[in-house]
Amino acid sequence: MGSTPLRFVFIADCQFGAYATFSGMDAEDVARFAENDMTVRAVPATTGFEWEARQYERAIATVNDVTPDFVVVGGDMVDDPRDEGQLAALRRITALLRPGIDVHWVPGNHDVAFDAAVPTPESVDQYRRRFGADAYAFHRDEVSFIVGNSTIWARPEELPGGWAGQLGFLETELEAARRRGSAHIVVFAHHPLFTRSVNEEDSYWNIARERRSILLDLFSDYSVSTVFSGHWHRNGGGTVGDLELVISGPVGYPLASDPPGLRVVEVDSKLVEHRYVALPAFDSEPGG
């Protein structure tokens, strides 16, 4: 690699429309979410996606200031995959990126599953028409990047052969990266393999242990440096051997104390370094 590190920005969970989904809750609702490790705010009911649009505009302005080589949007771009307005706003604001900053999309459960949980052939086809391939690889300088469809890792039951297909794709691309002699292999996936502990119980927020162990073994075998994910709407992660798993907080609605933000990543021949950059303070009202 050259003397200048490769720089990219990782954005997660813009999720146009989520603020409205979480609005209008009373104290009982807030307590119920808290029992499930989710911090929500009791704010008046609202509609639309004005709040997320403003947050995403702030994120894009920050990306333009950072001037990275590219940006990765790590899934849950929208809250409702059937809402064409959410998609149109996402595209309009993304177009504000400086020329030359490439965008790489990562499928999230809200993008690739009509029920925001279980992908189907129809929902995956819609995603591909909108965003392109749901699993693909690219490389820059001496770094190989692999994008997986982690919603299939999490909930493959409506896609016969979907999990096997994902594994085959990953093995093929990891082997290709090894043959190229990549200085680093970096994986992007919306769902974290785990949130706090490699042996934690299965939940909505992680990949089931049966498949988690297969993926961890695979990534370890091929010396993957880092896996970046979102989905948890807060920062987190951990290490397994030499593999670092990074969960990045949301550009959109946070579900813990971490503020909305994005992650700036720099890669040189030896290290993958990253820092979380908070966006302006969370607004309690869409118009605030």
NORUR-V385090 format. One record per helix or strand. SS is the DSSP state (a for helix, b for strand). FROM is the first residue (numbers start at 0). LEN is the number of residues. Records with the same first field share a line. If there is no record, write none. Layout:
SS = FROM-LEN  FROM-LEN
This chain:
b = 5-6  15-1  69-4  77-1  101-4  135-5  142-5  183-5  225-4  235-5  242-5  260-7  271-7
a = 17-5  26-9  49-17  83-11  108-4  120-11  149-5  161-19  208-13
